[in-house]
């Protein structure tokens, strides 16, 4: 019988050596912090493991940067074996929709032996991410394909410039040459606006982030297209609620509008959390949905099935993750194409004729 490792340090050394032999890292080992977190061990235990590998000639002693060079070569053919979903929200703090999508993605990719990680470093929340900080992050996953989800423009441009294997899950910023997959928010919002116009609504609200998200701008463009091409002379300019989201901030803006003399008779939301805040505010203020105000959401949320009235919304179901899986498996063939999915309308009961 093969002798089993006798200590955590020996086990950790064995796992690191196995990862090196599979060419999971090239040139340099990741940082000690990263390795300790990945192996769920203390820094002291990790350093004992690294000392074992140093004595075997697998890695070098720590250099000035405290990183260690890999001294052995592997005959294993280099291949992408990890998918890193880079997102502003940490996995434990993410909304259930994102976790459900990640679970579907893991399931679809399991047969192809891909590992899926959700990664949320602080730089994804900042437009000031530097080349140095992004490069340092990517060096920990040299064999990864990156899925950029709701990442700022700076990060999209960096991955495009450095030509790392990556796919944008969401809308692509101008001058970024990466394949992207997104819900067709422009078409969905154009369709939603048309539904409301057909029911007599002439002043429609639109809730969006104040920060720059490409999908928000595309949805608003679709709304303007529907309004401008409707042929109705009595249409008013849309009432746009811009904010960096907090429930309190959104409620303040809604309250200012709905205590005025001419509030919108319908609202289109992109984000499901905005929809929930808006609907609960209206109910609390004694404003009936849909008798007084109609609501449509361009996304779906599992909690919608428990709402009454059921929200009118759009959904792609599992189609988004199935399409992303195919793009990951054929990333070289994807080039810099944009793949758009038109979501299906769930009729719901939150829109009616203008009061």
N, C-alpha and C positions, 0 to 999 in steps of 0.2 A: 504494500500500500504506500502511495506517495505520502511523504511526511508533510504534515500540515504546518503552516506558520505558527510560531509559538508566542508571538507578541503582536500588539497593534502596530508597532513600528515596522516589524517584518512584513506584516500583511499590507501596510501602506506602501512599503518599498516594492512589493510584488505587483501591486496595482499600478503604481507609477511606471514601473519597468514594462508592464504589459501595454500600457497606453503609449509608451515611447515606441515599442516594437510595432504597434499598429499605426504609427506615424500620426498620432493625434496631435502632437506638437512638433514643430520644426525648428531646429537651431537652438532655441532657448526654452527652458521650462517656464511655465507661468510663475507669477509671484507666489510667495509663501502664503499670503493671505488667501489667494484664490484656491491654492491646493488644499489648504486646511479646511476651507469651507466646503469644497467639493468632496473631500474624504470624510468630513465630519469628525475631525480629530483636532487636538490642541496643537499649537505651534511647536511646543516642546517635543511632542510625539512625531510631528512632521520632520523636525530637524534631525531626529534620530534616524528616521527613514531615509532622509537625504544623505546622511553620513554613510549609511549602508551602501547606497548606490554610488557614492563617491569612491568608497573603498573598492568597489567592484569595477570602477572605470566606466560606469554608465554615464555619469554626469561629472562636470568639473566642480571644483570648490567654488564657493560664491565669489563673484567678481565685484568690482567697485559698485556696480548697480545693485548688488545683492542678488542678481539673477544668476542662474547656472546654465552653462552650455551643455547641450546633449552631445556626448562623445561617440556614441555608437550609431551605425546606420542600419536601416531595415530594408529587407527585400520586399516588404509588403507594398503593393502598389498604392500610391496616394489616391484617395477618393474622399469626396464629401460624405461625412457620416453624421453630421449634426445640423440641426436647424435651430437657429437662435431667433426667437421672436423678441425684437427690441421694442419696448413700449415704455411710455412715461409712468405707467402704473405697475407697482410690484405685484407679483402673482398673488400673494396673500391679501393684498388690498384691491385687487382688480374686481370689476363687476362680474356677475355670474355669467353674463353673455360671453365675455372674453375667455373665461375659464372653460366654458362649455365648448367654444370654438377650438381652443387649444387641445381639449380632450379628443374632439373629432379628428383634428389634424394628427395627433399622436396615433390614433387608431388607423387612419388611412395610410400613414407612413411606416407603420410597424413592420409590414411585410418586406419593406425595402431596407430594414435595419437602420433607420434613422432615429437618432435621439432628438427630442424636442425640448428646448430650454426656454423659459420666459425670463428675460433679463431686463431690469429697470434701473440702470445707473442714473445718478443725479443729472448727468449731462443731457439726458433726453428731455429734461424740463427747461432747458436753457437754450436761448439762441446764441449764446456766447461760447458754445463748445468749441474747443481748439483742436487743431489737427493732432496735437500731441496727446490730448486726453482720449480722442476717438481711436487713434492708432494703438494706444496702450490697452484699450478695451478689446480691440479685435485680435491682438496678439495672443490673448488667452484662448481663442477659438480659431486656430489657423485652418482647420478643415471644415469650417461651418459655412452654411448658406444662411444669409441674414434676411429675416423678414422684418421690414421697417414699418411699424404700426403707429400711426399718429405721431411720427417723429418730426421735429422742426426742420425747416428748410436747410439749415446748416448741415445737418446730418445726412439728408438726402444728397446734397451736393458733394459731400466728402466721399460717400460710397460710390457715387457716380464717377468722380474724378479718379479714385484709386482702383476702380474696376474690380472690386471685390464681388464675389457671387452674391447677389442680393435681389430681392423682390420687394416692391413697395406694396403693402396691403393698405390701400387707401388711395387718395389722389396724389398725383405727381406734380411737383412744382415745376415751373418753366425752366428749360435748359438742363434738366436732369435726364440723363440717358440710361434709365433702368427700366426693366419690365415692371408693370404695375397691374394690380387687380383691385377693382373697386366696384361698389354699387354705383349704378348710374344715377347719382343724385340729381343731376341736371334734368334728366328725363322724368324721374320720379316726382320732382317738385313741380315741373311743368304740368304733369298729369294731375297732381293734387290741386294745383291752382285752378286748372280747368274744371275739376269737379266742383270746387267752391263757386266759381263764376257761374256755372250752370245752375246752381241753387240760389242765385241772386245776390251773392256776397260781392260787395264792391270796395270794401276796405278790409284788407287782409293783413294780419300781423305775421311776422317772421322772426323766430328766435334763433340767434346764432352767437357763437363766441366772439368776443372782441379780438382775441388773438387770431393770428393768421393760420387758418386751416383751409387747405385747398378745396376740400369737399364742401365746406360752407359756402365758399364763393361760387362754386359751380351750381349748387342748389339755388342760390339767390338769382344767378343768371337765368336758370330755368324758369323761375317765378316771373322775372321781368319779361321773358319771352312770351309767356302765356298772357300776361296782362297787356303787353303792347300789341299782341296779335289778335286780341279778343274781338275788336271792333266795337266795344262798348264805350260810349262817350262819357259815362258817369263814373268811371273807375277812379278811385282816389289812389294817391301814392301809398305804397305799402308802409306799414308801421314796423320798423325794424328795432327789435330789442337786442342791443349789443351788450355783452357783459363777460367778464372773466368769472366763470360760474361759481356761485354760492347760492344756496336756496334763498337766503336773506336778500341778497342783491337783486336776484331775479324778481322776487316778490315785490320789492320796493319799486322796480320799474313797471311791473304789471299794475300795481296799485295806483301809481301815478296816471297810467293810461285809463284804467277803468273807473276812476273817479273824475275823469274829464268829461266834457260834453260830447265828444265824438270818438269813442273807443272802437277798435276793430271788431267786426262781427264774426271773425274766424281767425284762427292762428295755425300756422304750420311750424312744427318743431322738427329739427334734425335729430337731436340727442334725446334718448328715452328718458334720462333723468330730468331734462328740462320739461318734457311732456308731463311727467308725474308731478313735478312742482307746480306747473301751470294749472293742471286739472284740480289738484287739491286746493290751490289758492282760490280758484273760481268757486268751488263748492263752499269753501269757508266764508267767502264774501257774499254768499247768497246768489251767485250768478249761475244760472242753470246751463248744463251741458247736455244736449246740444240746443236746447230751446232758445237760449240767449246768445251763446257763443259756440261755434263749431270748432272742433280740434282734429288735426291730422298729424301723425308722427311718421317720419320717413324711415324709421328703424323699428325693430321689434324687441320685445322684452318678455321673458317668461312670465313675469307677474301680470302682464296684460290680460291673461286668461281669467284672472281673479277680479278684474275691475268690472264695475257696473256703472254706467253703460260700458260695454266692451269698446276699447279704443279702435278707431279707424286707423290702420297703419299699413306699412309695407314690410315685406320679409323676403329673404332669399332662402330660408331654411338651411339645409346642408349644402346647397349648391356652391356657396362661397368657398367652404373648406375643400370640397371635392375639386373645384377648379384650381385652388391654390396648390393642392397636392400634385396635380398634373403639371403645373408650372414648375414646381420644385424638381420633379423627376425629369423635366425636359428644359431646364433653365437655359442651357446653351442655345436651344432652338427658339426661345422666347424673345431674344434680342432686346429691343427697347419698346416692345409693343405694349399698348394699353388694352387690357381686357375689362370690359364693362358688363356687369350683370344687371339687367332690369329686374327689380324686385316685383313680387306679386302683391296685389292689393288685397288686404283683409278688410272687408267692407265695414265691419264694426257698427257702432251705433252712436258715434260722437259727431256726426255731421248731419245737418238738416237745412231746410230752406232758411234764407235770411229772415230774421224776425221783422 
